[in-house]
Amino acid sequence: MSQRDYYEVLGVARDASDDDIKKAYRRLAMKYHPDRNPGDESAADQFKEAGEAYEVLSDPQKREVYDRYGKDGLRGGAGGGSGDFGGGFSDIFGDMFSDIFGGGGRGGPRRGADLRYDMEISLEEAFTGTQRTITIPRFDSCTSCKGTGNAKGSKPPSCPTCHGRGQVRIQQGFFTLAQTCPHCRGRGTVVTDPCGDCSGQGQIRNEQTLQVKVPAGVDMGDRIRRSGDGEPGDAGAPPGDLYIQINVKPHPFFEREGSDLFCTVPISVVSAALGGELDVPTLDGKASLKIPEATQTNKTFRLRGKGMPSLRGGGSGDLLVTVVVETPVKLTRKQKDLLRQFGESLENSNERHNPESSSWLDKARRFIEDAIGS
């Protein structure tokens, strides 16, 4: 578990919104992603640390516990690296105050722990959606003893701590508190003749293979919940859930912000000056982009509907293409002579062919005149 404050890790204020937390995590995850930092252990540690912080702060219940009690209040940890499984999504306080003045509390067997699985997908898979087969290690109820831990046919005795009630009562002043019995874990009986298959634990470590559907439009930090696919609870208690954390790998061409995509495309001096059409790659093929005459470098064009699909419906985002005018290299002598002639023709013209340069020269001239005048 990270030693730093989770808000400090993500670089957000303690009153940050869910969107702010997600954006901060996405930014750090992309920055420190192992694909972008091969062999960099420090970046890998920061990637895991950001995932751990996001796991806690993106969950309203865990965030509330963390805000009130810090990391000591979190049971089981957030889990960090790929393939990690974090327990403790359920309320850490359990049923401590479930019975007041001897009233009937909930108590009883404990619910199974939740599990976490980190799934890494490509931007293309996030665009179209995909289906993955995953295998998760977990504990399953022992089929031989049906989760009781007792050998078949044996009659387990009552728990000496709770006398078979599954709860213990604690007197604190005027209050009587009921808790799940720590000895029998709410079963009311103890194991004296253990099951040979599970050694009395009631659970057997196993691997489960699941088919997971990833919807189109998922983003870095999104989670898919599989109800009941976590670890089994005590006998008579429901299992936990499985949370699949989505990590989207960096793309060599596109950057993503929400449902919009961004890319930078080089164009020639001729295309920038005279205009033309440019084929721009998209995640579903290619699109034609019209370059107008006199296009300047760093000009951004918007291709509507060519971004990522919305996870919750409502159409797709846009693709924003920034063009960069590329200076030609390795020119022949003839090409250089032609460029010189072209430059001279611009200088001898009465028109302002270089708006940015002309504007800069005007500002520089005024600055020099003011400096001399003062």
C-alpha positions as CSV (number, residue, x, y, z in Angstrom):
1,M,0.0,0.0,0.0
2,S,1.3,3.5,-0.9
3,Q,2.7,5.5,2.0
4,R,1.7,8.9,0.4
5,D,-1.7,10.5,0.8
6,Y,-3.9,9.4,-2.0
7,Y,-5.1,12.9,-2.9
8,E,-1.4,14.0,-3.1
9,V,-0.7,11.0,-5.4
10,L,-3.3,12.1,-7.9
11,G,-2.6,15.8,-7.4
12,V,-6.2,16.8,-6.5
13,A,-7.9,18.6,-3.7
14,R,-9.7,16.7,-1.0
15,D,-13.0,18.0,-2.3
16,A,-12.3,17.1,-5.9
17,S,-15.2,15.8,-7.9
18,D,-15.4,12.3,-9.3
19,D,-14.6,13.7,-12.8
20,D,-11.6,15.5,-11.5
21,I,-10.3,12.3,-9.8
22,K,-10.8,10.3,-13.0
23,K,-9.1,12.9,-15.2
24,A,-6.1,13.1,-12.8
25,Y,-5.8,9.3,-12.8
26,R,-6.1,9.1,-16.6
27,R,-3.3,11.7,-17.0
28,L,-0.9,9.9,-14.6
29,A,-1.7,6.5,-15.9
30,M,-0.9,7.6,-19.5
31,K,2.3,9.4,-18.3
32,Y,3.6,6.4,-16.3
33,H,2.2,3.6,-18.4
34,P,4.8,0.7,-18.8
35,D,4.4,0.9,-22.6
36,R,5.7,4.4,-22.5
37,N,8.4,3.8,-20.0
38,P,9.9,0.4,-20.8
39,G,12.3,-0.9,-18.1
40,D,11.6,2.1,-15.8
41,E,10.9,0.7,-12.4
42,S,10.2,4.1,-10.9
43,A,7.5,4.8,-13.6
44,A,6.0,1.4,-13.0
45,D,5.8,2.1,-9.2
46,Q,4.1,5.4,-9.9
47,F,1.7,3.8,-12.3
48,K,0.7,1.3,-9.6
49,E,0.5,4.0,-6.9
50,A,-1.9,6.0,-9.1
51,G,-4.1,3.0,-9.6
52,E,-4.1,2.3,-5.9
53,A,-5.2,5.9,-5.1
54,Y,-7.8,5.8,-7.8
55,E,-9.2,2.5,-6.6
56,V,-9.9,4.1,-3.2
57,L,-11.0,7.6,-4.2
58,S,-13.3,6.5,-7.0
59,D,-15.3,4.3,-4.7
60,P,-17.7,6.5,-2.6
61,Q,-17.7,4.1,0.4
62,K,-14.0,3.6,0.5
63,R,-13.3,7.3,0.0
64,E,-15.6,8.2,2.9
65,V,-13.8,5.7,5.1
66,Y,-10.4,7.0,4.0
67,D,-11.4,10.6,4.6
68,R,-12.5,9.8,8.1
69,Y,-9.9,7.2,9.2
70,G,-7.1,7.3,6.7
71,K,-5.4,4.1,5.4
72,D,-5.8,2.4,8.7
73,G,-9.5,2.3,8.2
74,L,-9.2,0.5,4.8
75,R,-9.4,-3.3,5.1
76,G,-7.6,-5.4,2.6
77,G,-5.9,-2.6,0.5
78,A,-6.7,-1.1,-2.8
79,G,-4.6,-3.4,-5.0
80,G,-2.3,-1.9,-7.5
81,G,-0.5,-3.8,-10.2
82,S,-1.9,-5.7,-13.1
83,G,-3.6,-8.9,-12.0
84,D,-3.8,-7.7,-8.4
85,F,-6.8,-8.7,-6.4
86,G,-7.9,-6.3,-3.6
87,G,-10.2,-7.4,-0.8
88,G,-12.3,-5.2,1.4
89,F,-14.8,-3.4,-0.8
90,S,-17.4,-4.0,1.9
91,D,-17.9,-1.6,4.8
92,I,-15.1,-2.0,7.2
93,F,-17.3,-1.6,10.2
94,G,-19.3,-4.7,9.4
95,D,-22.1,-5.0,12.0
96,M,-20.3,-3.6,15.0
97,F,-23.2,-1.5,16.1
98,S,-26.0,-3.8,14.7
99,D,-27.4,-4.6,18.0
100,I,-28.3,-1.9,20.5
101,F,-29.7,-2.6,23.9
102,G,-29.8,-6.3,23.1
103,G,-32.0,-5.9,20.0
104,G,-31.8,-8.4,17.2
105,G,-28.8,-7.4,15.1
106,R,-27.8,-8.6,11.7
107,G,-24.6,-10.3,12.7
108,G,-24.1,-13.7,11.2
109,P,-21.7,-15.1,8.6
110,R,-19.5,-12.6,6.7
111,R,-20.0,-11.7,3.0
112,G,-17.3,-12.8,0.6
113,A,-14.4,-10.4,-0.3
114,D,-14.6,-8.4,-3.5
115,L,-11.9,-9.0,-6.1
116,R,-10.1,-6.7,-8.5
117,Y,-8.7,-7.6,-11.9
118,D,-6.8,-5.2,-14.1
119,M,-7.6,-5.5,-17.8
120,E,-5.5,-3.7,-20.4
121,I,-7.0,-3.0,-23.8
122,S,-6.0,-1.1,-26.9
123,L,-7.7,2.1,-28.0
124,E,-9.1,0.3,-30.9
125,E,-10.8,-2.2,-28.6
126,A,-12.1,0.7,-26.5
127,F,-13.5,2.1,-29.7
128,T,-15.3,-1.0,-31.0
129,G,-15.9,-2.8,-27.7
130,T,-14.5,-6.3,-27.2
131,Q,-15.0,-9.6,-25.4
132,R,-12.2,-11.1,-23.3
133,T,-11.6,-14.4,-21.6
134,I,-10.0,-13.9,-18.2
135,T,-8.9,-16.3,-15.5
136,I,-8.9,-15.2,-11.9
137,P,-7.5,-17.1,-8.9
138,R,-10.0,-17.2,-6.0
139,F,-11.3,-19.3,-3.2
140,D,-14.4,-21.4,-3.8
141,S,-16.6,-23.1,-1.3
142,C,-15.5,-26.7,-0.7
143,T,-18.0,-29.0,-2.4
144,S,-17.2,-31.9,-0.1
145,C,-18.2,-30.1,3.1
146,K,-20.4,-27.5,1.4
147,G,-18.3,-24.8,3.0
148,T,-18.7,-25.9,6.6
149,G,-15.2,-27.2,7.1
150,N,-16.4,-30.4,8.7
151,A,-15.8,-33.9,7.5
152,K,-18.8,-35.5,5.9
153,G,-21.1,-37.1,8.5
154,S,-19.5,-35.4,11.5
155,K,-21.5,-33.4,13.9
156,P,-19.7,-30.3,14.9
157,P,-20.0,-29.0,18.5
158,S,-21.3,-25.6,19.4
159,C,-18.8,-22.8,19.6
160,P,-17.7,-22.3,23.2
161,T,-17.3,-18.6,22.7
162,C,-20.8,-17.7,21.5
163,H,-22.5,-20.9,22.6
164,G,-23.9,-21.6,19.2
165,R,-25.4,-18.1,18.7
166,G,-22.9,-16.9,16.1
167,Q,-22.7,-13.6,17.9
168,V,-21.0,-12.2,21.0
169,R,-22.3,-9.4,23.1
170,I,-20.0,-6.7,24.5
171,Q,-21.1,-4.5,27.4
172,Q,-19.9,-0.9,27.1
173,G,-21.5,1.3,29.8
174,F,-25.2,1.4,29.2
175,F,-24.8,-0.1,25.7
176,T,-24.8,-3.8,24.7
177,L,-23.1,-4.3,21.3
178,A,-23.5,-7.5,19.2
179,Q,-20.7,-8.6,17.0
180,T,-20.0,-11.6,14.8
181,C,-18.2,-14.2,16.9
182,P,-14.5,-14.0,16.1
183,H,-14.0,-17.7,16.9
184,C,-16.6,-19.4,14.7
185,R,-17.1,-16.4,12.3
186,G,-20.8,-16.5,12.8
187,R,-21.3,-20.2,12.2
188,G,-22.2,-21.1,15.7
189,T,-20.1,-24.3,15.5
190,V,-16.4,-25.1,15.5
191,V,-14.5,-27.6,13.4
192,T,-13.2,-30.6,15.4
193,D,-13.2,-33.2,12.6
194,P,-11.9,-31.2,9.6
195,C,-12.8,-32.0,6.0
196,G,-10.0,-33.8,4.2
197,D,-10.3,-31.8,1.0
198,C,-10.1,-28.3,2.5
199,S,-8.4,-29.0,5.8
200,G,-11.3,-27.5,7.7
201,Q,-11.2,-24.1,5.9
202,G,-14.4,-24.6,4.0
203,Q,-12.8,-23.1,0.9
204,I,-10.5,-24.4,-1.8
205,R,-8.2,-22.2,-3.9
206,N,-9.3,-22.5,-7.5
207,E,-9.2,-20.6,-10.8
208,Q,-12.3,-19.4,-12.6
209,T,-12.5,-18.6,-16.3
210,L,-15.0,-15.8,-17.2
211,Q,-16.1,-14.2,-20.4
212,V,-16.1,-10.4,-20.0
213,K,-17.9,-8.1,-22.4
214,V,-16.2,-4.7,-22.6
215,P,-18.6,-2.1,-24.0
216,A,-17.6,0.4,-26.7
217,G,-16.5,3.8,-25.3
218,V,-14.8,2.6,-22.1
219,D,-12.0,4.9,-20.9
220,M,-9.0,4.7,-18.6
221,G,-10.2,4.2,-15.0
222,D,-13.7,2.7,-15.8
223,R,-14.7,-0.4,-13.9
224,I,-16.9,-3.3,-14.9
225,R,-18.7,-5.0,-12.0
226,R,-19.5,-8.7,-12.0
227,S,-21.9,-9.3,-9.2
228,G,-21.2,-12.5,-7.2
229,D,-18.0,-13.4,-9.0
230,G,-15.8,-12.5,-6.0
231,E,-14.7,-14.8,-3.2
232,P,-17.4,-16.9,-1.4
233,G,-18.6,-15.8,2.0
234,D,-18.9,-17.8,5.1
235,A,-21.5,-20.6,5.1
236,G,-24.8,-19.0,4.4
237,A,-23.4,-15.6,3.3
238,P,-23.4,-14.2,-0.2
239,P,-20.2,-14.1,-2.3
240,G,-18.4,-10.8,-3.1
241,D,-18.2,-9.1,-6.4
242,L,-15.5,-8.9,-9.1
243,Y,-14.4,-5.4,-10.2
244,I,-12.6,-5.3,-13.6
245,Q,-10.4,-2.2,-13.8
246,I,-9.9,-0.9,-17.4
247,N,-6.5,0.4,-18.5
248,V,-6.3,1.7,-22.0
249,K,-2.8,1.4,-23.6
250,P,-1.2,4.5,-25.1
251,H,-1.8,4.9,-28.8
252,P,1.1,5.7,-31.2
253,F,-1.1,8.2,-33.2
254,F,-4.0,9.4,-31.1
255,E,-4.4,11.1,-27.8
256,R,-7.8,10.9,-26.0
257,E,-9.6,13.4,-23.8
258,G,-13.1,12.1,-22.9
259,S,-14.8,11.2,-26.1
260,D,-12.6,13.4,-28.3
261,L,-9.5,12.2,-30.1
262,F,-6.4,14.4,-31.0
263,C,-3.7,13.9,-33.5
264,T,-0.9,15.9,-35.2
265,V,-0.3,15.5,-38.9
266,P,2.6,17.0,-40.9
267,I,1.9,18.8,-44.2
268,S,4.2,20.2,-46.9
269,V,4.9,23.8,-47.5
270,V,3.2,23.5,-50.8
271,S,0.0,22.0,-49.3
272,A,0.0,24.7,-46.6
273,A,0.4,27.5,-49.2
274,L,-1.8,26.2,-52.0
275,G,-4.3,24.1,-50.1
276,G,-5.4,20.6,-51.0
277,E,-6.9,17.4,-49.5
278,L,-5.3,15.1,-46.9
279,D,-6.3,11.6,-45.9
280,V,-6.3,11.4,-42.1
281,P,-6.5,8.0,-40.4
282,T,-9.3,7.4,-37.9
283,L,-10.2,4.4,-35.7
284,D,-12.7,3.2,-38.3
285,G,-10.8,3.8,-41.5
286,K,-9.8,7.2,-42.9
287,A,-11.3,10.6,-43.5
288,S,-10.6,13.3,-46.0
289,L,-9.5,16.6,-44.6
290,K,-9.7,19.8,-46.8
291,I,-6.7,22.0,-46.3
292,P,-7.5,25.6,-47.3
293,E,-5.0,28.0,-48.9
294,A,-2.6,29.8,-46.6
295,T,-2.9,27.3,-43.7
296,Q,-0.5,28.1,-40.9
297,T,1.3,25.6,-38.8
298,N,-0.5,24.4,-35.6
299,K,-3.9,25.1,-37.2
300,T,-6.5,22.6,-35.8
301,F,-9.3,21.2,-37.8
302,R,-12.3,19.4,-36.3
303,L,-13.8,16.2,-37.9
304,R,-17.1,15.8,-36.2
305,G,-18.3,12.3,-35.1
306,K,-14.8,10.8,-35.7
307,G,-13.9,10.5,-32.1
308,M,-14.8,7.8,-29.5
309,P,-18.4,6.6,-29.0
310,S,-20.1,7.7,-25.8
311,L,-20.3,4.9,-23.2
312,R,-23.8,6.1,-22.2
313,G,-25.1,6.8,-25.7
314,G,-25.6,10.2,-27.4
315,G,-23.3,9.9,-30.4
316,S,-19.5,10.1,-30.8
317,G,-16.9,12.7,-30.0
318,D,-14.8,14.5,-32.5
319,L,-11.4,14.1,-34.0
320,L,-9.2,17.2,-33.8
321,V,-6.4,17.3,-36.3
322,T,-3.5,19.7,-35.8
323,V,-1.4,20.3,-38.9
324,V,2.3,21.1,-38.7
325,V,4.0,22.6,-41.7
326,E,7.1,20.6,-42.4
327,T,10.3,22.3,-43.7
328,P,11.8,20.4,-46.7
329,V,15.2,18.8,-46.2
330,K,18.0,17.4,-48.4
331,L,17.3,19.9,-51.2
332,T,19.2,19.8,-54.5
333,R,21.1,22.8,-55.8
334,K,18.3,23.5,-58.3
335,Q,15.6,23.3,-55.6
336,K,17.6,25.7,-53.4
337,D,18.0,28.1,-56.3
338,L,14.2,28.0,-57.0
339,L,13.5,28.7,-53.3
340,R,15.9,31.7,-53.3
341,Q,14.1,33.0,-56.4
342,F,10.8,32.4,-54.7
343,G,11.9,34.2,-51.5
344,E,13.2,37.2,-53.6
345,S,9.9,37.4,-55.3
346,L,8.1,37.6,-52.0
347,E,10.4,40.3,-50.7
348,N,10.0,42.4,-53.9
349,S,6.2,42.2,-53.7
350,N,4.0,44.9,-52.1
351,E,1.8,42.2,-50.5
352,R,2.3,40.9,-47.0
353,H,2.8,37.2,-47.7
354,N,4.0,36.3,-44.2
355,P,1.4,37.5,-41.7
356,E,3.0,36.1,-38.6
357,S,6.5,37.4,-39.5
358,S,5.1,40.8,-40.5
359,S,3.2,41.1,-37.2
360,W,6.3,40.1,-35.2
361,L,8.5,42.5,-37.1
362,D,6.1,45.4,-36.5
363,K,6.1,44.6,-32.7
364,A,9.9,44.3,-32.6
365,R,10.2,47.7,-34.5
366,R,7.9,49.5,-32.1
367,F,9.7,48.0,-29.1
368,I,13.1,49.2,-30.4
369,E,11.7,52.7,-31.2
370,D,10.2,52.9,-27.7
371,A,13.4,51.8,-26.1
372,I,15.5,54.3,-28.0
373,G,13.0,57.1,-27.3
374,S,13.1,56.5,-23.6
